[in-house]
Amino acid sequence: MVKLRLVRIGAKKRPFYRIIAIDEREKRSGRPLEFLGTYDPNLATPAIKVETEAVDAWLAKGAQMSPTVKSIVSQARRAGAAAAAAAEGA
């Protein structure tokens, strides 16, 4: 089964994560099927970049999200909706 989960690529005490699609049997830093975005928790407001179309495509194929990725993707969707609403109002 394919999982959408995080892989840590940051330095010591400076975490930085990539959101990836990977076979659940692979190790944490194994070869991913696709890179779907990034998450940087080091900033005052964590920087989140997610390709929501690619995430939706993987979910349609039966992939499952880890709880943390589910939270990050929902934050990205809310931020994207707020930005779209602000663009319409402007």
TORKOL-4160 file (C-alpha; in steps of 0.2 Angstrom, whole numbers, padded with zeros to 4 digits, m for minus):
90
<pt num="1" X="0000" Y="0000" Z="0000"/>
<pt num="2" X="0006" Y="0018" Z="m0004"/>
<pt num="3" X="0007" Y="0030" Z="0011"/>
<pt num="4" X="0009" Y="0049" Z="0010"/>
<pt num="5" X="0021" Y="0053" Z="0024"/>
<pt num="6" X="0036" Y="0064" Z="0029"/>
<pt num="7" X="0054" Y="0062" Z="0027"/>
<pt num="8" X="0066" Y="0072" Z="0037"/>
<pt num="9" X="0080" Y="0080" Z="0027"/>
<pt num="10" X="0085" Y="0094" Z="0039"/>
<pt num="11" X="0101" Y="0097" Z="0049"/>
<pt num="12" X="0104" Y="0093" Z="0067"/>
<pt num="13" X="0091" Y="0103" Z="0077"/>
<pt num="14" X="0085" Y="0111" Z="0061"/>
<pt num="15" X="0071" Y="0100" Z="0054"/>
<pt num="16" X="0065" Y="0101" Z="0037"/>
<pt num="17" X="0053" Y="0089" Z="0029"/>
<pt num="18" X="0047" Y="0083" Z="0012"/>
<pt num="19" X="0030" Y="0076" Z="0009"/>
<pt num="20" X="0032" Y="0060" Z="m0001"/>
<pt num="21" X="0022" Y="0045" Z="m0008"/>
<pt num="22" X="0031" Y="0029" Z="m0004"/>
<pt num="23" X="0027" Y="0011" Z="m0002"/>
<pt num="24" X="0023" Y="0008" Z="0016"/>
<pt num="25" X="0036" Y="m0007" Z="0017"/>
<pt num="26" X="0051" Y="0005" Z="0013"/>
<pt num="27" X="0061" Y="0013" Z="0027"/>
<pt num="28" X="0058" Y="0031" Z="0032"/>
<pt num="29" X="0072" Y="0038" Z="0020"/>
<pt num="30" X="0069" Y="0025" Z="0006"/>
<pt num="31" X="0066" Y="0029" Z="m0012"/>
<pt num="32" X="0049" Y="0039" Z="m0014"/>
<pt num="33" X="0037" Y="0036" Z="m0028"/>
<pt num="34" X="0034" Y="0055" Z="m0029"/>
<pt num="35" X="0038" Y="0071" Z="m0020"/>
<pt num="36" X="0022" Y="0080" Z="m0015"/>
<pt num="37" X="0028" Y="0095" Z="m0006"/>
<pt num="38" X="0038" Y="0103" Z="0009"/>
<pt num="39" X="0036" Y="0108" Z="0027"/>
<pt num="40" X="0047" Y="0119" Z="0036"/>
<pt num="41" X="0043" Y="0120" Z="0055"/>
<pt num="42" X="0057" Y="0132" Z="0059"/>
<pt num="43" X="0049" Y="0148" Z="0055"/>
<pt num="44" X="0037" Y="0159" Z="0065"/>
<pt num="45" X="0023" Y="0153" Z="0054"/>
<pt num="46" X="0028" Y="0136" Z="0047"/>
<pt num="47" X="0031" Y="0136" Z="0028"/>
<pt num="48" X="0020" Y="0123" Z="0019"/>
<pt num="49" X="0020" Y="0120" Z="0001"/>
<pt num="50" X="0009" Y="0105" Z="m0005"/>
<pt num="51" X="0004" Y="0100" Z="m0023"/>
<pt num="52" X="m0014" Y="0097" Z="m0019"/>
<pt num="53" X="m0018" Y="0090" Z="m0036"/>
<pt num="54" X="m0005" Y="0077" Z="m0034"/>
<pt num="55" X="m0011" Y="0072" Z="m0017"/>
<pt num="56" X="m0028" Y="0070" Z="m0023"/>
<pt num="57" X="m0022" Y="0059" Z="m0037"/>
<pt num="58" X="m0013" Y="0048" Z="m0025"/>
<pt num="59" X="m0028" Y="0047" Z="m0013"/>
<pt num="60" X="m0039" Y="0042" Z="m0028"/>
<pt num="61" X="m0028" Y="0028" Z="m0031"/>
<pt num="62" X="m0030" Y="0022" Z="m0013"/>
<pt num="63" X="m0015" Y="0029" Z="m0004"/>
<pt num="64" X="m0017" Y="0034" Z="0014"/>
<pt num="65" X="m0010" Y="0049" Z="0023"/>
<pt num="66" X="m0001" Y="0048" Z="0040"/>
<pt num="67" X="m0010" Y="0059" Z="0053"/>
<pt num="68" X="0004" Y="0072" Z="0052"/>
<pt num="69" X="0003" Y="0074" Z="0034"/>
<pt num="70" X="m0016" Y="0074" Z="0035"/>
<pt num="71" X="m0015" Y="0089" Z="0047"/>
<pt num="72" X="m0002" Y="0098" Z="0035"/>
<pt num="73" X="m0012" Y="0095" Z="0020"/>
<pt num="74" X="m0028" Y="0102" Z="0028"/>
<pt num="75" X="m0018" Y="0118" Z="0034"/>
<pt num="76" X="m0012" Y="0120" Z="0016"/>
<pt num="77" X="m0030" Y="0118" Z="0009"/>
<pt num="78" X="m0036" Y="0131" Z="0021"/>
<pt num="79" X="m0022" Y="0143" Z="0017"/>
<pt num="80" X="m0026" Y="0141" Z="m0002"/>
<pt num="81" X="m0044" Y="0144" Z="0001"/>
<pt num="82" X="m0041" Y="0160" Z="0011"/>
<pt num="83" X="m0029" Y="0166" Z="m0003"/>
<pt num="84" X="m0042" Y="0162" Z="m0016"/>
<pt num="85" X="m0055" Y="0172" Z="m0007"/>
<pt num="86" X="m0044" Y="0186" Z="m0004"/>
<pt num="87" X="m0040" Y="0187" Z="m0023"/>
<pt num="88" X="m0058" Y="0187" Z="m0027"/>
<pt num="89" X="m0061" Y="0201" Z="m0015"/>
<pt num="90" X="m0047" Y="0212" Z="m0021"/>
